[in-house]
Amino acid sequence: MINNSSYMRSIYRTGFIALAVPPIAFILTYISGSMLFLDYIHVLIGAIWTGVDVFLGLLFTNVIKTINLETRKNIGVRMIPMTLFFIPSASIVTPLAGYVLAVREGIFSFTSTLFIAIIIVGVILVSYGGHSIP
């Protein structure tokens, strides 16, 4: 496994690019005022976010278990910075773009029953935390 500092800087530089791409895409789309592009960014970033989560959670974890320890370390050094930067960025941009779309289309209201139900379910789930619900 390579541990030199220039190699690690290049990995984290790539991670910072992965962090910056979703917000930059959202900001440029927001400034343009195009509903079509905003919808596209919302769906595209959300699909990539979901795809990365599913790939890492379902497929990659089963494959990585069968690989020797040194190879796992090398893969982890390359994968973790990208996922630590990209996934939080995408998880903020996707709902933000959805919120902006809903407000611009006039279908979002803090008093709607759907919004209130989502908040109630969210509070219940957060209050239970890691505890199993009987």
C-alpha positions in Angstrom: 0.0 0.0 0.0 1.3 3.4 -0.9 1.5 5.9 2.0 3.4 8.9 0.6 1.9 12.3 1.1 1.6 13.3 -2.5 -0.4 10.2 -3.3 -2.7 10.9 -0.4 -3.1 14.5 -1.5 -4.1 13.4 -5.0 -6.7 11.1 -3.5 -8.2 13.9 -1.3 -8.0 16.3 -4.2 -10.3 13.9 -6.1 -12.5 13.7 -3.1 -12.9 17.4 -2.9 -13.8 17.5 -6.6 -16.5 14.9 -5.8 -17.7 17.1 -3.0 -17.8 20.2 -5.2 -19.6 18.8 -8.3 -23.1 18.4 -6.9 -23.3 21.9 -5.3 -21.7 23.6 -8.3 -24.2 21.9 -10.6 -27.1 22.9 -8.4 -25.9 26.5 -8.1 -25.4 26.9 -11.8 -28.8 25.4 -12.5 -30.5 27.6 -9.8 -28.9 30.7 -11.3 -30.0 29.7 -14.8 -33.7 29.6 -13.6 -34.4 26.6 -15.8 -37.0 24.2 -14.3 -35.9 21.5 -16.7 -32.3 21.7 -15.7 -33.2 21.9 -12.0 -35.4 18.8 -12.4 -32.6 17.0 -14.3 -30.0 17.8 -11.6 -32.4 16.7 -8.9 -33.1 13.3 -10.6 -29.5 12.8 -11.8 -27.7 13.5 -8.5 -30.4 11.5 -6.6 -30.0 8.5 -8.9 -26.2 8.6 -8.6 -26.5 8.9 -4.8 -28.9 6.0 -4.7 -26.8 3.9 -7.1 -23.6 4.5 -5.1 -25.4 3.5 -1.8 -26.8 0.4 -3.3 -23.6 -0.6 -5.0 -21.5 -0.1 -1.9 -24.1 -1.6 0.5 -25.3 -4.6 -1.4 -22.7 -5.6 -4.0 -19.4 -4.2 -3.0 -19.5 -5.4 0.7 -20.0 -9.0 -0.5 -17.2 -8.8 -3.0 -14.7 -7.1 -0.6 -15.1 -9.9 2.0 -13.5 -12.3 -0.5 -10.4 -10.2 -1.2 -7.1 -10.4 0.7 -6.4 -7.9 3.4 -3.8 -5.9 1.5 -6.0 -5.4 -1.5 -8.9 -4.4 0.8 -6.7 -1.7 2.3 -5.7 -0.4 -1.1 -9.3 -0.3 -2.3 -10.4 1.4 1.0 -7.8 4.1 0.6 -9.1 4.9 -2.8 -12.8 4.5 -2.2 -13.4 6.0 1.2 -12.3 9.6 0.4 -14.7 9.7 -2.6 -17.6 8.3 -0.7 -17.0 10.5 2.4 -17.1 13.6 0.2 -19.6 12.7 -2.5 -22.4 11.0 -0.6 -23.0 13.8 1.9 -22.8 16.4 -0.8 -25.3 14.5 -3.0 -27.6 13.9 0.1 -27.8 17.6 0.6 -28.2 18.7 -3.0 -30.9 16.2 -4.0 -33.5 17.2 -1.4 -32.5 20.9 -1.7 -33.2 20.7 -5.5 -36.4 18.9 -4.8 -37.5 21.6 -2.4 -36.7 24.4 -4.8 -38.6 22.6 -7.5 -41.6 22.1 -5.3 -41.6 25.8 -4.2 -41.2 27.0 -7.8 -44.1 24.8 -9.0 -46.3 25.9 -6.1 -46.8 22.4 -4.7 -45.1 22.9 -1.4 -46.7 24.2 1.7 -45.7 23.9 5.4 -49.3 23.4 6.2 -50.0 20.5 3.8 -51.0 17.2 5.4 -48.2 15.4 3.5 -45.5 17.7 4.9 -46.9 17.4 8.4 -47.0 13.6 8.1 -43.4 13.5 6.9 -42.3 15.6 9.8 -44.2 13.4 12.3 -42.7 10.2 10.9 -39.3 11.7 10.8 -39.5 12.8 14.5 -40.7 9.3 15.5 -37.9 7.6 13.6 -35.2 10.0 15.0 -36.6 9.7 18.6 -36.3 5.9 18.4 -32.8 6.2 17.0 -31.1 2.8 16.9 -33.6 1.1 19.1 -35.9 -1.5 17.5 -39.5 -0.6 17.4 -41.6 -3.4 19.1 
